Amino acid sequence: MTVVPPTGTDPMSCEEYGYGLGRPDGILVLKYRSAAVLEFGRSREDFLHQLYWSPDGMLSTRYGADAQFVGPREAFWAHRAVSHEVQAADWRTVYRICLREVPPALAGLRAGAVSIDDEAARLVQAIARTGQDEERALVARRRILAGLGASTREFVGHHATGTGFAMQVARALSHDPGDPLRLDEWAERLHISVKTLQRDFEREFGMSYSRWRTRLRLRAARTLLESHPVAEVARRVGYATPSAFIAAFTKEHGCTPGRYALRRPGLG
């Protein structure tokens, strides 16, 4: 069920944690918690490199003409002075990490989705707390940067516990939930059997490909509903008709997409 914040809830909080600020190896972590939509700039440009990560939801990102979603196992990287936009749905925690140095694996990448391994993700949350020792936090920073990767191979290496086929599909679909490829078409593209791919989805995610894709699409829809009409959201997340999307969304969240949008904090 969709959780609606109580009346009077602060729509957003931001905590700042800085270590070695002003040094090349420094790091600034901004931790945002929001009961409403979070938007990081229109055509935003920064003097520091930016890494955005949410442990509990999807981010809608844009770099030039390239718009994609980034799930919890990835982050969005933007080199300094590169124009970009990032948006998160309601009830999300988002970490924005500001750096002076480019992580080794991301050299040459102007902006885009990158992999973040489990230990790096844990350390981001660990240093975004009060009372952290600065030198230990700077050691954690080095491990965070080492835990980032730009390629599909690194993404699969960071996260796959099975054969890695399901993870390859998951990354592609996370960036474009509206991709219409069926399970058998993915299997053919990967040169494996449908049964092998289905078993890998069950092993990695504890559910079928169909169920996983539905949940992905509806998570993406929650972000888009903050600023797009229902019919457009239905098309962008892969539903043939608005009515099919409305039925799926209502079954998952207990209310229609239109009602969900109207119940956002500050509206209605």
C-alpha positions in Angstrom: 0.0 0.0 0.0 1.2 3.5 -0.7 2.0 5.4 2.5 0.7 9.0 2.7 2.4 11.3 5.1 0.4 12.7 8.0 -0.7 16.4 8.0 2.1 18.6 9.1 4.9 16.3 8.0 8.0 18.2 7.1 8.3 17.7 3.3 12.1 17.5 3.3 15.1 17.4 5.5 18.7 17.7 4.5 21.7 16.7 6.7 25.3 17.6 5.7 28.4 15.5 6.5 31.8 16.8 5.4 35.2 15.3 5.8 38.5 16.8 4.6 36.6 19.6 2.9 38.9 21.7 0.7 41.3 18.8 0.2 41.5 16.8 -3.0 40.6 13.7 -1.1 37.7 15.3 0.7 34.0 14.3 0.6 30.7 16.0 1.3 27.6 13.8 1.7 24.2 15.4 1.7 21.4 13.2 3.0 17.9 14.1 1.9 14.7 12.6 3.3 11.5 13.7 1.7 7.8 13.1 2.0 7.3 14.8 -1.4 9.0 14.7 -4.7 12.8 15.6 -4.7 14.2 17.4 -7.7 17.8 18.3 -8.1 17.9 21.1 -10.5 16.7 21.9 -14.0 19.8 21.7 -16.3 21.9 21.6 -13.1 25.6 22.2 -13.2 28.0 21.9 -10.3 31.6 22.8 -9.5 32.1 19.4 -7.8 31.5 16.0 -9.2 28.2 14.6 -8.1 27.1 11.0 -7.3 23.4 10.4 -6.5 22.2 7.2 -4.8 18.9 6.1 -3.2 18.9 2.9 -1.2 15.1 2.6 -1.2 13.8 3.7 -4.6 14.4 4.7 -8.2 15.8 7.9 -9.5 14.7 9.5 -12.7 17.7 11.0 -14.4 18.5 13.1 -17.5 21.7 14.0 -19.2 21.3 15.7 -22.5 18.7 13.7 -24.5 19.4 10.6 -22.5 16.7 9.9 -19.8 16.9 6.8 -17.7 16.0 5.3 -14.3 18.6 4.3 -11.8 17.7 1.6 -9.2 19.1 1.1 -5.6 22.0 -1.1 -6.9 23.2 1.8 -9.1 24.0 5.5 -8.6 23.9 8.4 -11.1 27.3 10.1 -11.8 27.7 13.6 -13.1 31.1 15.1 -13.8 31.4 18.7 -12.6 30.0 21.4 -14.9 27.9 18.7 -16.8 24.3 19.7 -17.1 22.0 17.1 -15.6 18.7 16.5 -13.7 17.7 14.0 -11.0 14.3 13.3 -9.5 13.1 11.0 -6.8 9.5 10.1 -5.8 8.0 10.7 -2.4 9.2 8.9 0.8 12.8 8.5 -0.5 16.1 8.9 1.1 18.6 10.2 -1.4 22.4 10.7 -0.9 24.2 13.3 -2.9 27.9 12.8 -2.7 30.2 15.7 -3.8 33.8 14.9 -4.8 36.8 16.8 -6.1 38.4 13.6 -7.6 37.0 11.3 -10.3 36.7 7.7 -9.2 39.2 5.6 -11.2 36.5 3.4 -12.8 34.6 6.5 -14.0 37.4 8.3 -15.8 36.1 9.7 -19.0 32.4 9.3 -18.1 30.6 12.6 -18.2 27.3 11.4 -16.8 25.3 8.2 -16.4 24.3 5.2 -14.3 27.1 3.5 -12.5 27.3 0.4 -10.3 27.8 0.7 -6.6 28.8 -2.4 -4.7 27.2 -3.5 -1.4 30.2 -2.4 0.8 30.4 1.0 -0.9 26.6 1.5 -0.4 27.0 0.5 3.3 29.8 3.0 3.8 27.9 5.9 2.3 25.2 5.4 4.9 27.8 4.9 7.7 29.6 8.2 7.1 26.3 10.1 6.8 25.8 10.0 10.6 26.9 12.3 13.4 30.0 11.6 15.4 32.1 9.9 12.7 35.8 10.1 13.0 37.2 12.2 10.1 40.2 9.9 9.2 38.0 6.8 9.3 35.5 8.6 7.1 38.3 9.4 4.6 39.4 5.8 4.5 35.7 4.9 3.9 35.7 7.4 1.0 38.5 5.5 -0.7 36.6 2.3 -0.5 33.4 4.0 -1.7 35.2 5.2 -4.8 36.8 1.8 -5.4 33.3 0.3 -5.2 32.0 2.2 -8.2 32.0 0.7 -11.7 30.7 1.9 -15.1 30.4 -1.3 -17.1 27.8 -4.0 -17.3 30.5 -6.5 -16.3 31.2 -4.5 -13.1 27.5 -4.3 -12.3 27.1 -8.0 -12.6 30.3 -8.6 -10.7 29.1 -6.4 -7.9 25.6 -7.9 -7.5 25.0 -11.3 -9.2 24.8 -14.4 -7.0 23.6 -16.7 -9.8 24.8 -16.9 -13.4 24.5 -13.1 -13.9 22.0 -13.3 -16.8 19.1 -12.0 -14.7 21.3 -9.1 -13.5 22.2 -8.1 -17.1 18.5 -8.0 -18.0 17.7 -6.2 -14.7 20.2 -3.4 -15.5 18.8 -2.9 -19.0 15.2 -2.8 -17.8 16.0 -0.6 -14.8 17.2 2.1 -17.3 14.1 1.6 -19.5 11.2 -0.1 -17.8 9.1 0.4 -20.9 11.3 -2.0 -22.9 8.8 -4.5 -24.5 11.1 -7.5 -24.8 9.6 -10.8 -23.5 11.5 -13.3 -21.4 12.0 -15.6 -24.4 13.4 -12.7 -26.4 15.9 -11.8 -23.7 16.9 -15.5 -23.5 17.5 -15.5 -27.3 19.6 -12.4 -27.0 21.7 -13.9 -24.3 22.0 -17.3 -26.1 20.5 -19.2 -23.2 17.3 -21.2 -22.6 14.1 -19.5 -21.2 14.2 -21.9 -18.3 17.8 -20.9 -17.4 16.9 -17.2 -17.4 13.7 -17.8 -15.4 15.6 -19.8 -12.8 18.2 -17.1 -12.5 15.4 -14.5 -11.9 14.0 -16.7 -9.1 17.5 -17.1 -7.6 18.4 -13.4 -7.8 15.1 -11.8 -6.9 12.9 -14.5 -5.5 10.2 -14.0 -8.1 9.5 -14.5 -11.8 10.6 -12.2 -14.5 7.1 -11.1 -15.1 6.5 -10.2 -11.5 9.9 -8.4 -11.2 9.2 -6.4 -14.3 5.8 -5.3 -13.1 7.1 -4.2 -9.8 9.9 -2.2 -11.5 7.5 -0.5 -13.8 5.2 0.5 -11.0 8.1 1.9 -9.0 9.2 3.9 -12.0 5.6 5.1 -12.4 5.5 6.5 -8.9 8.4 8.8 -9.8 6.9 9.9 -13.1 3.4 10.6 -11.7 4.9 13.5 -9.8 5.1 15.5 -13.0 3.5 13.7 -15.9 -0.1 12.8 -16.8 -1.3 9.2 -16.3 -1.5 8.4 -20.0 2.1 9.4 -20.6 3.3 7.5 -17.6 1.5 4.4 -18.8 3.2 4.6 -22.1 6.7 5.3 -20.7 6.7 2.4 -18.3 5.5 -0.1 -20.9 1.7 -0.4 -20.7 -0.2 -0.7 -23.9 -3.2 1.2 -22.6 -3.8 3.6 -19.7 -6.5 1.3 -18.4 -4.1 -1.7 -18.1 -1.7 0.6 -16.2 -4.4 1.9 -13.9 -5.5 -1.7 -13.0 -1.9 -2.8 -12.3 -1.1 0.3 -10.2 -4.3 0.0 -8.2 -3.7 -3.7 -7.5 -0.2 -2.9 -6.2 -0.7 0.3 -4.3 -4.4 0.3 -3.3 -5.3 3.5 -5.1 -5.5 4.7 -8.7 -2.5 6.6 -10.2 -4.6 9.8 -10.4 -5.6 9.5 -6.7 -2.0 8.8 -5.8 -0.9 12.0 -7.5 -3.6 14.1 -5.8 -2.7 12.7 -2.3 0.9 13.9 -2.6 2.0 16.3 0.3 1.0 19.8 -0.4 -1.7 18.9 -2.9 -5.4 18.4 -2.4 
